[in-house]
Amino acid sequence: MNIVSLIGSNRGEKSTSASMVNYLAQQLVPQGIPVSNHYAVRMYHQPHAQAVFLQELQESVLLIVSSPVYVDFLPAPLIHVLEGVRERMGRNGLEGRKILAIIHSGYPEPQQRRPSLEMCRCFAREMGMEWWGGLSFGGTSPISGQSLEAMGGMTKGIRSVLNQTVEKIVKGGLTGVETLALEDRSTIPLSPWLVKLMMNAMIRNNAKKSGIKDLKARPYGVKGK
Ligand SMILES: Cc1cc2nc3c(=O)[nH]c(=O)nc-3n(C[C@H](O)[C@H](O)[C@H](O)COP(=O)(O)O)c2cc1C
């Protein structure tokens, strides 16, 4: 089985999205399963790099999309690349291939990652690929492109899910599912409501320091509404 990864972060090789794929690859490659990494931001700026990606994608069994959430959705360069694949290969152009999405974000609540996971599943449907489910991880900002092992206990939950994923890939235990997210883990060992309270306080504090007075201002809103 050969695997192609598509890393969606604008930070490319220095991203947490890459750290997650590298963690998987460290275990898969010694077991004879190659993982070839491709970066959406590079393909966005150098469209000719897309040709190699498309070629490898056609020859692959599994596509792993690993991406952060930027302002509620997938990063724009990743959307651009996915749309390019659809355009060039046509509807059902990747029939027979599988897809696994790793979507992670700063906030801990699962709903932060849901629209991005839906976008990946929609891509799978459009391309005729088998949806192998999504992995959803919250509180990933502090990882900041470091290796998952270097973060110690903080990434224990994420690593445990990725270890199980490797095992399933090797043993053939990952199969098509209806479920959007197979797992959801957060690195923050606090209730989401408490994290929300703390983050809101932090944002208010930062706004005050930057001289922003009205946090509810709607510069593009219609007057009177
Ligand atoms: C411009 C920008 C927008 C973001 N928007 C969200 C968001 O809507 N929800 C969220 O939970 N995290 C958000 N984050 C946090 C990132 O998802 C998080 O820091 C992630 O770990 C970055 O991963 P990367 O290193 O792979 O890019 C945002 C970060 C940036 C830089």
The ligand as an SDF file (V2000), in Angstrom:
LIG
                    3D

 31 33  0  0  0  0  0  0  0  0999 V2000
   -5.4210   32.6270   10.7530 C   0  0  0  0  0  0  0  0  0  0  0  0
   -5.7790   31.5600   11.7470 C   0  0  0  0  0  0  0  0  0  0  0  0
   -7.1150   31.2240   11.9270 C   0  0  0  0  0  0  0  0  0  0  0  0
   -7.4820   30.2360   12.8670 C   0  0  0  0  0  0  0  0  0  0  0  0
   -8.7930   29.9240   13.0250 N   0  0  0  0  0  0  0  0  0  0  0  0
   -9.1520   28.9620   13.9200 C   0  0  0  0  0  0  0  0  0  0  0  0
  -10.5250   28.6300   14.1220 C   0  0  0  0  0  0  0  0  0  0  0  0
  -11.4300   29.1360   13.4630 O   0  0  0  0  0  0  0  0  0  0  0  0
  -10.8180   27.6900   15.0560 N   0  0  0  0  0  0  0  0  0  0  0  0
   -9.8770   27.0710   15.8170 C   0  0  0  0  0  0  0  0  0  0  0  0
  -10.2170   26.2280   16.6560 O   0  0  0  0  0  0  0  0  0  0  0  0
   -8.5480   27.3580   15.6290 N   0  0  0  0  0  0  0  0  0  0  0  0
   -8.1680   28.2840   14.7150 C   0  0  0  0  0  0  0  0  0  0  0  0
   -6.8310   28.5840   14.5170 N   0  0  0  0  0  0  0  0  0  0  0  0
   -5.8120   27.8380   15.2680 C   0  0  0  0  0  0  0  0  0  0  0  0
   -5.1080   26.7650   14.3940 C   0  0  0  0  0  0  0  0  0  0  0  0
   -6.0350   25.8490   13.8730 O   0  0  0  0  0  0  0  0  0  0  0  0
   -4.0720   26.0390   15.2690 C   0  0  0  0  0  0  0  0  0  0  0  0
   -3.1450   26.9690   15.7710 O   0  0  0  0  0  0  0  0  0  0  0  0
   -3.3480   24.8970   14.5640 C   0  0  0  0  0  0  0  0  0  0  0  0
   -2.6110   24.1670   15.5310 O   0  0  0  0  0  0  0  0  0  0  0  0
   -2.3690   25.3920   13.4790 C   0  0  0  0  0  0  0  0  0  0  0  0
   -1.8180   24.2460   12.8530 O   0  0  0  0  0  0  0  0  0  0  0  0
   -0.6900   24.2650   11.7380 P   0  0  0  0  0  0  0  0  0  0  0  0
    0.6390   24.4420   12.4450 O   0  0  0  0  0  0  0  0  0  0  0  0
   -0.7770   22.9190   11.0710 O   0  0  0  0  0  0  0  0  0  0  0  0
   -0.9980   25.4000   10.8060 O   0  0  0  0  0  0  0  0  0  0  0  0
   -6.4630   29.5730   13.6110 C   0  0  0  0  0  0  0  0  0  0  0  0
   -5.1100   29.9260   13.3960 C   0  0  0  0  0  0  0  0  0  0  0  0
   -4.7780   30.8910   12.4810 C   0  0  0  0  0  0  0  0  0  0  0  0
   -3.3190   31.2530   12.2730 C   0  0  0  0  0  0  0  0  0  0  0  0
  1  2  1  0
  2  3  1  0
  2 30  2  0
  3  4  2  0
  4  5  1  0
  4 28  1  0
  5  6  2  0
  6  7  1  0
  6 13  1  0
  7  8  2  0
  7  9  1  0
  9 10  1  0
 10 11  2  0
 10 12  1  0
 12 13  2  0
 13 14  1  0
 14 15  1  0
 14 28  1  0
 15 16  1  0
 16 17  1  0
 16 18  1  0
 18 19  1  0
 18 20  1  0
 20 21  1  0
 20 22  1  0
 22 23  1  0
 23 24  1  0
 24 25  2  0
 24 26  1  0
 24 27  1  0
 28 29  2  0
 29 30  1  0
 30 31  1  0
M  END
$$$$
